[in-house]
């Protein structure tokens, strides 16, 4: 039985004081939750939030990470730096990183391998553009992204990943794939993993849906057989909304 994972991706929003107040507001409400709760925060928040989430059910994630431990990579951050601040998860290959910062399938693969070797769980984002969807390329695109992201990842490591299906046309647009459409793609992702690693592993890996998830659609999304959680954008910025999503 896979445990649902609700992750809030704050992107480039909020301030440290807001983040601390946010955690204080929600953490006591999570004592009885059966859901894994993750906050994907800007790097500058992590040091303060490490202490705030200590002892709670909230885990910290970074929104990006370099594939080297150190070096002349101005503006980047490494796995050892993240681990110092209690980070257990990292988003890899988000469409905004691909679109604005030249993230490629190759760099996603390097980051996935580095995260796994560093005992940080990568949340691997995949998804198609509106044009690719209209040209009925969704399954080809998603399969290519998954297989490339996992290139060189062996059976002993692959169980320690999370996948997030985020159709690019649904991120921040207010549009969302129907729960049935999202489940069909996620079932395809699971089948893709099964062909590479076997049924047992494919059934153990959590696969989230992301793309304009909010309190009004989370129940329908989570009622789908193959959807194991959500990577939440805008609706994770308000504590009340985020709690409603967690308590789907």
CORFEN-V299665 format. One record per residue. N is the residue number from 1. RES is the residue in three letters. SS is DSSP state (H for helix, E for strand, L for the rest). PSI is psi in whole degrees, -180 to 180 (none if undefined). BURIAL is + if it has 9 or more other C-alpha atoms within 8 Angstrom, else -. Layout:
N_RES_SS_PSI_BURIAL ; N_RES_SS_PSI_BURIAL
This chain:
1_UNK_L_119_- ; 2_UNK_L_137_- ; 3_UNK_L_129_+ ; 4_UNK_L_144_+ ; 5_UNK_E_121_+ ; 6_UNK_E_117_+ ; 7_UNK_E_131_+ ; 8_UNK_E_119_+ ; 9_UNK_E_104_+ ; 10_UNK_L_-13_+ ; 11_UNK_L_-140_+ ; 12_UNK_L_68_- ; 13_UNK_L_163_- ; 14_UNK_L_176_- ; 15_UNK_L_169_- ; 16_UNK_H_-45_+ ; 17_UNK_H_-41_- ; 18_UNK_H_-43_- ; 19_UNK_H_-43_+ ; 20_UNK_H_-45_+ ; 21_UNK_H_-39_- ; 22_UNK_H_-49_+ ; 23_UNK_H_-43_+ ; 24_UNK_H_-35_+ ; 25_UNK_H_-35_+ ; 26_UNK_H_-24_+ ; 27_UNK_H_-35_+ ; 28_UNK_H_-19_- ; 29_UNK_H_-6_- ; 30_UNK_H_5_+ ; 31_UNK_L_-36_- ; 32_UNK_L_7_- ; 33_UNK_L_147_- ; 34_UNK_L_7_- ; 35_UNK_L_141_+ ; 36_UNK_E_129_+ ; 37_UNK_E_128_+ ; 38_UNK_E_137_+ ; 39_UNK_E_120_+ ; 40_UNK_E_101_+ ; 41_UNK_E_158_+ ; 42_UNK_L_150_+ ; 43_UNK_H_-38_- ; 44_UNK_H_-14_- ; 45_UNK_H_-19_+ ; 46_UNK_H_-41_+ ; 47_UNK_H_-45_- ; 48_UNK_H_-42_+ ; 49_UNK_H_-23_+ ; 50_UNK_H_-46_+ ; 51_UNK_H_-36_- ; 52_UNK_H_-36_+ ; 53_UNK_H_-9_+ ; 54_UNK_L_128_- ; 55_UNK_L_-4_- ; 56_UNK_L_-179_+ ; 57_UNK_L_7_+ ; 58_UNK_E_131_+ ; 59_UNK_E_152_+ ; 60_UNK_E_142_+ ; 61_UNK_E_149_+ ; 62_UNK_E_162_+ ; 63_UNK_L_-5_+ ; 64_UNK_L_166_- ; 65_UNK_L_143_+ ; 66_UNK_L_160_+ ; 67_UNK_L_-4_+ ; 68_UNK_L_153_- ; 69_UNK_L_-27_- ; 70_UNK_L_164_- ; 71_UNK_L_-175_- ; 72_UNK_L_73_- ; 73_UNK_L_74_- ; 74_UNK_L_131_- ; 75_UNK_L_-4_- ; 76_UNK_L_172_- ; 77_UNK_L_145_+ ; 78_UNK_L_167_+ ; 79_UNK_H_-45_+ ; 80_UNK_H_-37_- ; 81_UNK_H_-43_- ; 82_UNK_H_-41_+ ; 83_UNK_H_-30_+ ; 84_UNK_H_-25_- ; 85_UNK_L_21_+ ; 86_UNK_L_17_+ ; 87_UNK_E_129_+ ; 88_UNK_E_-16_+ ; 89_UNK_E_157_+ ; 90_UNK_E_135_+ ; 91_UNK_E_133_+ ; 92_UNK_E_128_+ ; 93_UNK_L_24_+ ; 94_UNK_L_146_+ ; 95_UNK_H_-31_+ ; 96_UNK_H_-33_- ; 97_UNK_H_-39_+ ; 98_UNK_H_-43_+ ; 99_UNK_H_-44_- ; 100_UNK_H_-21_- ; 101_UNK_L_23_- ; 102_UNK_L_27_- ; 103_UNK_L_136_+ ; 104_UNK_L_170_- ; 105_UNK_H_-34_+ ; 106_UNK_H_-45_- ; 107_UNK_H_-33_+ ; 108_UNK_H_-46_+ ; 109_UNK_H_-44_+ ; 110_UNK_H_-40_+ ; 111_UNK_H_-39_+ ; 112_UNK_H_-48_+ ; 113_UNK_H_-44_+ ; 114_UNK_H_-43_+ ; 115_UNK_H_-47_+ ; 116_UNK_H_-43_+ ; 117_UNK_H_-23_- ; 118_UNK_L_5_- ; 119_UNK_L_39_- ; 120_UNK_L_132_+ ; 121_UNK_E_118_+ ; 122_UNK_E_135_+ ; 123_UNK_E_101_+ ; 124_UNK_E_117_+ ; 125_UNK_E_133_+ ; 126_UNK_E_156_+ ; 127_UNK_L_160_+ ; 128_UNK_L_158_+ ; 129_UNK_L_170_+ ; 130_UNK_H_-41_- ; 131_UNK_H_-44_- ; 132_UNK_H_-36_+ ; 133_UNK_H_-46_+ ; 134_UNK_H_-27_- ; 135_UNK_L_10_- ; 136_UNK_L_41_- ; 137_UNK_L_7_+ ; 138_UNK_H_-52_+ ; 139_UNK_H_-37_+ ; 140_UNK_H_-45_- ; 141_UNK_H_-49_+ ; 142_UNK_H_-42_+ ; 143_UNK_H_-45_+ ; 144_UNK_H_-44_- ; 145_UNK_H_-43_+ ; 146_UNK_H_-50_+ ; 147_UNK_H_-38_- ; 148_UNK_H_-41_+ ; 149_UNK_H_-32_+ ; 150_UNK_L_8_+ ; 151_UNK_L_126_- ; 152_UNK_L_2_- ; 153_UNK_L_119_- ; 154_UNK_L_175_- ; 155_UNK_H_-32_- ; 156_UNK_H_-21_- ; 157_UNK_H_-30_+ ; 158_UNK_H_-23_+ ; 159_UNK_L_-15_+ ; 160_UNK_L_40_+ ; 161_UNK_E_162_+ ; 162_UNK_E_141_+ ; 163_UNK_E_140_+ ; 164_UNK_E_116_+ ; 165_UNK_E_113_+ ; 166_UNK_E_94_+ ; 167_UNK_L_124_+ ; 168_UNK_H_-34_+ ; 169_UNK_H_-11_+ ; 170_UNK_H_-2_+ ; 171_UNK_L_115_+ ; 172_UNK_L_11_+ ; 173_UNK_L_-13_- ; 174_UNK_L_-13_- ; 175_UNK_L_152_+ ; 176_UNK_L_147_+ ; 177_UNK_L_146_+ ; 178_UNK_L_154_- ; 179_UNK_H_-37_+ ; 180_UNK_H_-41_- ; 181_UNK_H_-45_- ; 182_UNK_H_-43_+ ; 183_UNK_H_-37_+ ; 184_UNK_H_-43_- ; 185_UNK_H_-41_+ ; 186_UNK_H_-38_+ ; 187_UNK_H_-37_+ ; 188_UNK_H_-41_+ ; 189_UNK_H_-44_+ ; 190_UNK_H_-39_+ ; 191_UNK_H_-37_+ ; 192_UNK_H_-43_+ ; 193_UNK_H_-38_+ ; 194_UNK_H_-41_+ ; 195_UNK_H_-29_- ; 196_UNK_H_-36_- ; 197_UNK_H_-8_+ ; 198_UNK_L_162_+ ; 199_UNK_H_-44_- ; 200_UNK_H_-45_- ; 201_UNK_H_-43_+ ; 202_UNK_H_-33_+ ; 203_UNK_H_-14_- ; 204_UNK_H_-17_+ ; 205_UNK_L_124_+ ; 206_UNK_E_135_+ ; 207_UNK_E_119_+ ; 208_UNK_E_164_+ ; 209_UNK_E_141_+ ; 210_UNK_E_145_+ ; 211_UNK_L_91_+ ; 212_UNK_L_40_+ ; 213_UNK_L_137_+ ; 214_UNK_L_174_+ ; 215_UNK_L_-26_+ ; 216_UNK_L_-20_- ; 217_UNK_L_-5_- ; 218_UNK_H_-37_+ ; 219_UNK_H_-45_+ ; 220_UNK_H_-38_- ; 221_UNK_H_-47_+ ; 222_UNK_H_-12_+ ; 223_UNK_L_-6_- ; 224_UNK_L_145_+ ; 225_UNK_L_-42_- ; 226_UNK_L_-2_- ; 227_UNK_L_124_+ ; 228_UNK_L_12_+ ; 229_UNK_E_-167_+ ; 230_UNK_E_143_+ ; 231_UNK_E_109_+ ; 232_UNK_E_132_+ ; 233_UNK_L_-104_+ ; 234_UNK_H_-37_+ ; 235_UNK_H_-7_+ ; 236_UNK_H_-2_+ ; 237_UNK_L_-15_+ ; 238_UNK_L_127_- ; 239_UNK_H_-43_+ ; 240_UNK_H_-45_- ; 241_UNK_H_-42_+ ; 242_UNK_H_-41_+ ; 243_UNK_H_-39_+ ; 244_UNK_H_-39_+ ; 245_UNK_H_-44_+ ; 246_UNK_H_-37_+ ; 247_UNK_L_33_- ; 248_UNK_L_none_-
